[in-house]
Amino acid sequence: MGTGQQQAEHGTSDISIADKYGNAASVTTTVESAFGSFHMVDGFLLNNQLTDFSAEPFDTDGTPVANRIEAGKRPRSSMAPTLVFDCAPDGSRGPLSFVTGSPGGSVIIQFVVKTLVAMLDWGLDPQQAVSIINFGAANTPITNVGGEHPSVDASDDGDRDPLVQRLRQMGHQVSVAPLSSGSSALAHAGSGWIGGADPRREGTVNGDQPR
């Protein structure tokens, strides 16, 4: 089956980057929508992060909502750019081994944790780690299994998918709604790095070959 041209993304972006001098960064950035607040100051578009506050300041009982808009507050955000360091023999921080992060709004943490588990516990390389099925839960009874993945049969609400069937047999409430992350990841290997970019979005892996 052919894959059509992807539409350009207009939301959060993430990059994982390292250089030959040992510098590295995971950067997650957003202006919340196509043009954020539609205001530009000194060449920078201002974001629209008021959408990460509760729109109503009080609940139905009149109790103030913790995430209400107030002066001096920072908006709720699940951005999770992550650097993973080895542990030195003396227990101190050792060399940098992994760099990762993801866009995805409220499910960013799920995407990042999945990628870390895949690399650290399952021994997958960065491309395998970011490409596998997205899954997780967000402090709700619902277990998310990314129905956009070609290995998941999301038809009939996932009733014909073996993984979903087994999870439901174990008592999970399963959602197979799409979880189109845009994760990126790097793993230190020898004298250089290997990388992975999530095929669900427009990311790519670029770099110079070690000499």
N, C-alpha and C positions, 0 to 999 in steps of 0.2 A: 504494500500500500504506500502510495506516495505521500510526502509531507509537504503541505503548502507553505507559502512564505509566511513567516511569523510577523505579527503586528508589532510595531515598536512599543516598548513599555514606557509608561509615563509616571510611574510611581517610584517606590524605593529602589535604590541600587546598592550593590555591595561589590567591593573588590578586595581580594587578598593578594598581597604583593610582597616580594622579598628581593633584595639586591645582592650583588657579589661582596659587598662590604659587611654583610650581616645585619643590615637594617631590614625590618619587616613591619607590616601594618595590615590590619583588617579594618576597612572603612565602610560603614553603613551610612547612607545619606538619603534624605528625602525632602521634598517640598510638599508632600501629602497628596497633591493632585498634579495635573498637567502643568499648571503654572502657580501652584501654591496659593498665596493670597493675592496674586496678580499685581503685587507691588514690588518694584525693584529699587534697591538702595545701593548706591555706589557699585553698580554692576552685578549685584547679587539679588536673586529672587528670594523674597521672604516666604517662609513656609506658612502652612495653614494648620498648625498643630492644635489650634483650639478644638478641632474635631476629636482630639484624644482626651478631652475633658468631657464630663457628663453634661449633656445639653440642659438637663433640668437640675437645679441646685438642691431640690428636696425630693424625698421619696413620697409615696402615696400617703404615708402617715405624718408627713411634715418634718421628718428627721433629715437633717442636712446630709447630703451625699458626700462621701469622703473625696471623691474625684471632681467636686464642683469647681467652677472657675473662681479663683481668688488671686489677689496680688501676691507675687513672690513664689508661686507654685511652679513646678515643672510638670509638663504633661506626662501622663502615663505612656510608657513606650516599652516595647519588647525587643528593641534592637539589641543584638548580642554579638558584636564583633569579638572574636576570641583568639587568643594566642595560648598555645600549650607548650610548657617547658618540661624537659626531663628533670628528674630529681637527682641532684648530685649525691655522691656517697655520704657526705656529711649532713644531708638533709636540706641543704640550701638549694636555691634555684639553679638548675643546670642549663644546658643549651636549649635553644628554641627548636621544637620538633614539628609542630603543626600550626597552620594559620587557617582560619575559616570564618565564615559569616554568611548571612543570607538576608534578602528582603522577605517580605511575606506578612507584614502587619502583626496581628496577634498570635500567629503561629510561627513566627521567626524562631522562638526558642525550641519548638519541636524540630524544626529543620536542622538547627545547629546541633542539638543533642543527638539526633539520628546520625548525622555525619560524623560526630566524635565517636559515638559507640561503634559505628562501622569501621573506622580507622583504628581506634585504640583497642577495642575488644575483639573485633572480628578480623582484623588484619587486612582489610580492603585498602586498595590504593585510593587516592583522592577522587579519581574519575568514577570508580565503582561506588564509592561512598556517597557522592552527591547524586548519582543516577538512580540508586535503588528506590523502591517504593517509599514515599513519605508516610509516616505514621506517628501517632502520639495522642495525647489527651491534654486538655487545657482546664484542669480543675473542674471537670464536669463528668457526668456518667458516660459521656459519649467517647468512644474510641474512634479516631480518625484513621482511615486507610485511603490513601490518595487514589481516587478512581480514574484520574487522568493517565496513570501509568499503564503502558500496554500489557503488562502482566496481570492487571486486575480487570476482571469482568464486572464492570459497574452496572450492567443491564439488570433490570428487575431489582434495583436497590442492592445489588451485590449478592442476591440469593443463590446464584450459580457459581460464585467464586469460592474455591476451596479454602482459602485463607479466611475470608469473611464467614463462611459457614462454620469453620472451627472456632473462631472467636465467639460467634453467637452461641455455639454449643457450650462454651465456657462461661456464658453469662454476660458477655459484652454487648452493649448497645453500639452498633457500628454504623458510622457514616462513610459513604464512599464518594462524598463530594470532592471535586478536584482540589488538589493541594499543589498548585503550580509554583514551587519555590524557584529561586534563582541563586541557589547556593554556589559558593566558590570555596576551594580548599587547596592548600599546599602542604606537602609533606617533605621534610628534609631527607635527602637521600645522597649519601656519599658527599661529594663536593658541591652538590647543587640541590635543586628542588624539583619535584614533580607536582603537577597541578591537575585540577579537575574543575570543569564548569558545568553547571546543571543544564542538561539538554532541553528542559522544559521551557527555558527562556533563551535570550539572545546572547548569553555569555560565551566567551572563548578563552582558550589558554594561549598565552604568548610568552616568549622569552628567548634568551640567547642560549645556545648550547655551550656547556662548560668546555673550556679549552684545556 
